[in-house]
Amino acid sequence: METTRILLVRHGQSQGNAERRFGGHSPTPLSELGLRQAEATARALTVENVTAIYSSDLLRAVQTAEPLARETKLEIKRTGALRERSIGRMEGLTFEDAAEAFPEEYAALLRRDFEHVLLGGESYRQLLDRAASELDRAIAEHRGGTIAVFSHTGTICILALHLMGALDAPNLRPVWVSSANCGVTRFEIQHGGLIRVLNVNDTRHLADI
């Protein structure tokens, strides 16, 4: 049976992560640790016969994808559809400052309110619409291959839940799938209908960093 493999890869540690700031759509680069994580991730994924590389167009995701692109000689397909959720007026703030300045928005973020549109930003529903559509197009275009998708913790959570069908219910519970920096979540789509979750947030390749 024909199968397509999906590798959802969170970017390496960014400068914003290191400073405990909300990244959102900001162009924060990888930290020194993040660059090492990206290289280790590329070494781990070169044995997985990746046939296509997609990335959020934000700097921290592209920088994480670049080592694998060099190893595989594949082009990085950059797209804004795979960006992190826009968090509007909280973007760039530390977690503590965001909680103090925008307590209602911060609380909505913490409770994973799926429909809440953040001030100046977007909802998880809007994130789902853009990111899932892009992933579905990638699967259709690279059917039978292995697709590496470099993105962000919120986007990867939403895409994982989308692949598992957990976002199809009319009333959604607040469920969260965590991804560490450069954690890899693997799915196998069997085109007869079965979708297998192979692993979630695999960080074994980072053990020596």
N, C-alpha and C positions, 0 to 999 in steps of 0.2 A: 504494500500500500504506500502511495506517495505521502511523504511527510515534509513539513517545513519546520525548521527549528528557529526559535526566537530567543535571543540573548538580550535581556534588558540590563544595561550597565549604568549604574550611577557614576557621575563624574567623580574625580579625585577630590581630595580636600582642597577647598578654595580658600582664598584669603578671607572671604566673608565667613566661611565655616570656622576658620581658626579664631576669628574675632567674635564669634557667636552673633552674627548679624544675619538678618533676612536677606537672601539673595534675590529672589524674584527674577525680574528681567534685567537686573543690573549686570554690567560686563566684568564682574569680578574675576580675576585670573586664578589659576591654580597656585597653591603655596608650594614651597620646595618639597614638602611631604607629598602633596598631591601629584607633582610631576613624577616622583618615584613610584607612586601607586599606579599611575597611568602606564609606565614602562613595564611594571610587573604584570599588570592586567594584559597588556599586549602579548607578553611572552606566554601567558597562560592560554590565551585565546587563539594563538597561531595554530594550535593543534586541532582546532575545532572546525576546520574547513569552512571558514566564513566566506560567503559569496557576495555579501553586500553590507555596506556600513552606512547607517543613518545616524545623524546627530542633530540635536538642538543646535541652533545657530549661535547660542550664547558661548562666550569665550571659554568658560571652564569645561563645558562639554566637548567643544571642538578640540581643545588641548588634550583631553583625555582620549579622544578617538585617534588623534594623529599618530601615536606610535604603532597602533594596529594597522593603520592605513599604510604606513611605511613598510611594515613587515609583509603585508599581503599584496601590496601594489594596487589596492582598491581605492577608488575615489570616495571621499566622504560626501554623502548627500546631506547637505545642511538645510534645515528647515525650521522656521519659526513655530511650526505646528507642534514641535516636540519640546518647546520651552517649558520652564517651570511655570506654575500658576503665578499670574501677576497679582501681587499683594498690595498694589497701589501705594497709599501714603505711608505704609509701614516699611517699604523697601529701603534697604540700607541701614535701618535702625538695628541696634542691638535688641535682643529679645526683651530685656528689662525695660529699655526706653519705649519700645512699642507697646508693652503692656501698660505703661504709665500714661503714654500720650493718647492711645486709642484702645481703652479697656474693652469696649463692646466689640470692636473688630477683632481684637486679640482673642477674646473669649469665643467668638464664632469660629475662629481658626482652630483653636484647641479642641472644640467639640466636633470638629469635622462636619460642620453644617454644609451639606452638599449643594444646596440651592442658594446660599447667601453670597451676594455679590459684594466683595470688599470695596471700600471707598477708593475710587480711582483704579480698581483692579478688576478681578473676575471671580466667578464662582467655580467650584469643582465641576459643575455641570458643563460650563463653557470650556473648561480644560478637557473634559472627556470628549466633547464634540470635536474639537480640533485635533487632539492627539490620536484618538481612536480611528478617526477617518484616515489619518496619515499612515498609521500602522496597517490598517486593512488594505490600503493601496499598495504598501510595500509587500505585504504577503501575497497579494494577487500578482504583482510584478515579478517576484522572486520565488514563486511556488516551487517547492522541492529543494530549496537551498537552505542556507543558514544565515540569518539576518542579525547583525549586531546593531543594537539601538542604544546610543549614548544619550542619556537624558538626566533627569533630576528626581529627587526622592518623591515629590508629590506626583509628578507625571508617571513615574514608574509604578507607583501604587495604583493609580487610576488605570493604567494600561493592564496591569496584572489582574485587577478586579474585572476589567472589561473582558479579558481573555477567558476568565473563569465563569463569566456570565453573572457575576454577582451584582452588576449594576442594571440588570434588566427588570428588577421588581419595581412596582409603582411606588412603594414606600421603602426607602433605603435606610438601613442601620448604619451608624458611624463605625466603619471598619477601616483599619489602617494596616498596610503592609510596609514594614520598615525596610529601608535600604541604607547600609553603611556606605561610606565613600568607596567607590569602585567595587561595591558588592554586585554580584551577577545573579540574576533571576532567569532561569531557563524554562522554556515551554517547548513542547513538541505538538504540532498540529497534524493530526492524521486526517487526511482529507476525505475520509469516510465519515467523519463527524466527531471523533474523539479528540479532546485536547488534554494532554498530560502535563502536569506540573512536575518538572524534573528536580528542581531545587529552587530555594528562595534565599536571596541575600548571601550567596556563597562568597566567602572572603578567604578561603584557604590559601589562595595565591599570594596573599598579603602577609602571611605568617612571619616572614623574615624581615619585614619593614618596621 
